[in-house]
Amino acid sequence: MGGVIINPKNQVIDRNGKPIDGLYAVGEVTGGIHGTNRLGGNAICDIFTFGRLCGIQVSKL
């Protein structure tokens, strides 16, 4: 459980706290909101929600 840090626009954040141009992330690669314990299938809501939000951001490019 863990992963890359993203901002509210689903952009991946680098070690200096800045978004990496053109790099977006959704789903379990972002670490999620479930901490160190997650039941299988709980990530489906995250995937749909953040996938949609990421799609909206990318479509603005």
N, C-alpha and C positions, 0 to 999 in steps of 0.2 A: 504494500500500500504506500503509494507515494508517486511522485512524478514531477513533471515540469510545472513551473509556476506560470499562471496566465493572469491577464488583467480582465476587466469586464467586457472587453472586446474580443476575448479569446486569443489575443496575441501572446506568444511565448515571451517571457521576460528573461533577460540575460542576468549575469551575476552582478551587474551594476544597476539593476533595477529598471533597465530600459527595454522597450519592446524590440524584438528582432523583426526587421522588415520582412514581410511576406511569409512569416512562420506562425501558423495558428494551430491550436490543439483543442481537442474535445475528448470526452469519454474518460476511460480509466487511466490514460496516459497523464492526465492532469492531477492525479492523486485523489480526486473526488472529495466529498464532504463527509465520508463515513469513518474517518479516522483510521485506526489500525485494525478494525474488524468490520467485515462486510459480508452479508449473506449473498449467495449467488443470485443474480437477477436484479439486485437493487440498483445496479448501474444503468439499467435500461432507461429510466426516467432521465438520468443525467445525460445519457447519449442523445436522446431525442431533443431535450431542452437545449443543451449546449451546441449540439449539431445545428439546430435551427438558428440559434443566435450567431454562430460562427458563419453560417451561410449568408445571413443578412449583412454581416460586416464585410465579408469578401465580395459580395455583390456591389458594394459601394466603391470598390477600387476602380 
